[in-house]
C-alpha cells in the first residue's frame, strides 16, 4: 500500500473510532467513550505522521503527546496538546482491570461528553493540517 493509501486507512479507522466513542457515550458507557476517543486521536495522528512525510511508518506507541511531538509542527493548539496528555491515560489504564474501576468512577457523563467533544475538535484540527 502506498503512503496515500496508508493515510486513508488510518483516517478511516479514526473516523470509525470516534463514531464508536459517540455510540458508547449514547449508551452510557463513559469509560469506553473516553477510550475510543483516545484511539481516534491516536490513529489520526498516525495518519498525519505519514501524510507529513516524517519518515517511515508511524511510531509504535500509544503516547499521544509523543505522537503530536513527532509531527514536527511549529505550533499545536493548546487544546490539542492538553487533550493528548489527558487521553494518553485512558489507553494505558483502561486496559487493566484494577484501573478500570477507578477510571469508571472518574468518567461520568459530563466528562465523557467533554472528552468526545474535545476529540472531535482535535480530529478536525488534524484534518485541517492535512488538507
C-alpha positions in Angstrom: 0.0 0.0 0.0 1.4 3.4 -0.9 1.5 6.3 1.6 -1.7 7.9 0.4 -3.5 4.6 0.9 -2.0 4.2 4.4 -3.1 7.7 5.3 -6.6 6.9 4.1 -6.6 3.7 6.1 -5.6 5.5 9.3 -8.2 8.2 8.7 -11.0 5.7 8.1 -10.2 3.9 11.4 -10.0 7.2 13.2 -13.5 8.2 11.9 -14.8 4.7 12.9 -13.4 5.1 16.4 -14.9 8.5 17.0 -18.2 7.2 15.8 -17.8 4.3 18.3 -17.0 6.8 21.0 -20.2 8.6 20.3 -22.1 5.3 20.4 -20.5 4.5 23.8 -21.4 7.9 25.1 -25.0 7.5 24.0 -25.3 4.1 25.7 -23.8 5.4 29.0 -20.5 3.5 28.7 -18.5 6.6 29.5 -15.1 4.9 30.1 -15.3 3.3 26.7 -16.3 6.7 25.2 -13.0 8.0 26.6 -11.0 5.0 25.4 -12.4 5.2 21.9 -11.7 8.9 21.8 -8.1 8.1 22.6 -8.0 5.5 19.8 -9.4 8.0 17.3 -6.9 10.7 18.1 -4.0 8.2 18.1 -5.0 7.0 14.6 -5.5 10.4 13.0 -2.1 11.5 14.5 -0.5 8.4 12.8 -2.2 9.4 9.5 -0.8 12.9 9.9 2.7 11.5 10.6 2.5 9.6 7.3 1.0 12.5 5.4 3.6 14.9 6.5 6.4 12.6 5.3 8.0 12.3 8.7 9.9 9.1 7.7 8.8 5.5 7.6 5.9 4.1 9.5 4.3 5.9 12.4 5.9 5.2 15.8 4.5 2.1 17.5 3.3 4.0 20.6 0.0 4.9 22.2 1.5 8.0 23.8 -0.4 10.8 22.2 1.9 13.6 23.4 4.8 11.8 21.8 2.9 11.4 18.5 2.0 15.1 18.5 5.7 16.0 19.0 6.7 13.7 16.2 4.6 15.7 13.7 7.3 18.4 13.8 4.8 21.3 13.9 5.8 24.7 14.9 2.5 25.3 16.7 0.0 23.0 18.2 -3.2 24.4 19.7 -3.1 24.2 23.5 -6.4 22.3 23.5 -4.9 19.6 21.3 -1.7 19.3 23.4 -3.6 19.1 26.6 -6.1 16.6 25.2 -3.2 14.4 24.0 -1.9 14.3 27.5 -5.3 13.8 29.1 -6.3 10.9 26.8 -3.0 9.0 27.0 -4.0 7.8 30.4 -7.1 6.1 29.0 -5.2 3.8 26.8 -2.9 2.5 29.5 -5.2 2.5 32.5 -8.4 1.4 30.8 -6.8 -1.8 29.6 -6.0 -3.1 33.1 -8.8 -4.3 35.4 -7.6 -2.8 38.6 -7.5 0.7 37.0 -10.8 0.2 35.2 -12.9 0.6 38.3 -11.1 3.7 39.4 -11.3 5.3 36.0 -15.0 4.3 35.6 -15.8 6.3 38.7 -14.0 9.4 37.3 -15.5 9.3 33.9 -19.1 10.5 34.4 -21.4 11.7 31.6 -20.2 15.3 31.7 -16.5 14.2 31.5 -17.2 11.7 28.7 -19.1 14.4 26.7 -16.2 16.8 27.2 -13.7 14.2 26.0 -15.7 13.3 22.9 -16.3 16.9 22.0 -12.7 17.9 22.5 -11.6 14.8 20.5 -13.9 15.8 17.6 -12.3 19.3 17.6 -8.8 17.8 17.7 -9.7 15.5 14.8 -11.0 18.5 12.8 -7.7 20.4 13.5 -5.5 17.5 12.4 -7.6 17.1 9.3 -7.1 20.8 8.6 -3.4 20.5 8.6 -3.6 17.6 6.1 -5.8 19.5 3.6 
